[in-house]
Every structure is written in C-alpha cells, then in structure tokens.
Amino acid sequence: MKKFNILIALMFVVTISEAQTIPNAGFESWTNHGTYSDPTSWSGYNFLLLDTACEQGTPGAVGASYLKLTVKSGNPTIVYSIPTPTLIAVTPGGFACSARPVYLTGKYKYKFSATDSGVIYVKFTKWNTTTLTEDFVGIGQLFTTNGTVTTWTNFSVPIMYFGSTSPDSAFIMLIAGSGSTSRATNGDYLYIDDLAFSGAVSGINDVVAAGVPCSISPNPFNSTTTITFSDEQNNTIIRVLDITGRVVKYIHFSGKELTLEKGNLDAGIYILHIVDENGHADTRKIVVQ
C-alpha cells in the first residue's frame, strides 16, 4: 500500500474549567483509548493514522512527561477542531478564556529537514450572538526553522490583537510537519512541554516582536508596500497570514529591501511573520486598503 508523509497536529477540545489557564499544559495527564493515548483535554489524530504519531514522552522538561509529535507514514489528514456541541453557542472551539495574554510560552525540542517545519498556533475568539459566528480577537503563530534543537529550549509566540475586545475562547494547535505531504519528512519531530500564557494586553498591539528589525511603509497600503531591513538578509522567510492564521503569501528573501505587492489580497488586516536564517522572528500587522 502506498504511504505518504503526513501533517501531524494536536488541538484542544472545548473545556469549561480553568478559564484563564491552558488545560493540561504540561501534558502530565493522558487518556488511554485502547490502541493509542491522547493527552487529556487535547485531541490528536492517532485514530486516523496507520502509525501512532502523538505520544507521551518521559521525563518532561518540567514534570514527569511531555508531548511528542512525530511525522510518520500514514494517510494524509485534514486538521480540524472538535467542539463540544452543547457549548457551541458559547465556545465554538477551544477552551474558555477571557484573558488577553502577550505571549504563549513553553519549551520545545525539534528536528526538521530543509523543506519541513513545525508550527505553534494560537487564536482568541469571541462568539457573536447576532451573526452566530466567531469573531477573531487575536492570533499568534510561530514557525520553527529547519535544523535540530536537542535540549529543552524556551519559546515565546507573540500574540497580536485586532481590537480591544476580550475573548471568550482560546484555541491552540501544534503541528509537526510542513502541512504538505510532498515536503514533510518522515522522522521529523516536535516535542512540547510547559505551555503557559504570559503578560496582558489592554489595547491593540501593532508590533509584538522585533527580532528582525525592519520598517514597513506605507502601511496601510493600496497596491504595494516596502519592507526595509536594518541589516542585509540571507535566506529569510516571510509569511503573510490572514486573521484566521492561513498563510496567503510565502516569500523566500535575500537582500535589504522587499516590495510586497497586494496582488489578490482582499482589503483587511494581515499578519507579517518574518524569520531570519538565525531563527530570529518578527511579527507585524499590515493593513491592505
């Protein structure tokens, strides 16, 4: 039977406890489903796969255990949330949270080949009782660079907010693999432990990280904008994300000045996520008119 390298992801199911904290954030508690286990309060995709790709690792960076996500051979899957139907009018997906943290923090180890990467994604939403849809309040996304990190290392995912509204739900997704079956590499992995929220934002934060100093002008823009870097860039990855976290532009850049074209982007708010060859990251907000 033909096999494929797959995207392995893990995400929260709805919970109504620990409203301001991340449930089972240290992956200490696991639920046995017979042929596989998932960390309690999380949903993995072992039940769809030919091989177990979400596993409990020991010992943890903090505590007894941690989360192991490994790219293995199996059937490609679609990543989606699993909300609790009885709570869909209150928290359509994720877990109850009214906080507006500055960062999602934690510890990780990983190994990814040149074409592969890991993703740590968090979003905050508020249920709109008029439209019966989720309104996006904030979002954060961190892409790992290729290479290997063999010791537990701290990470911080900066969170950007689109207004002063407080959320009622948060959602976290962890991905080992690039999301493309043609680019994911069998055996690559992402290990995670000790998740937490830190800080608090009271308004709108346009710039939440500045690891790759640059300026963007004009912003807002109608057709093009220019990203000017303080230092010459080499093999820098630039992603443009919409407010749902979907990557709408992917640019591999070397140089000091980049012209970013509107192209087929709709008017609205987008997130510019920059990672240089040394793994330094920068997150900015851009507005297309």
Order of alpha helices (4+ residues) and beta strands (2+ residues): beta-beta-beta-beta-beta-beta-beta-beta-beta-beta-beta-beta-beta-beta-beta-beta-beta-beta-beta-beta-beta-beta
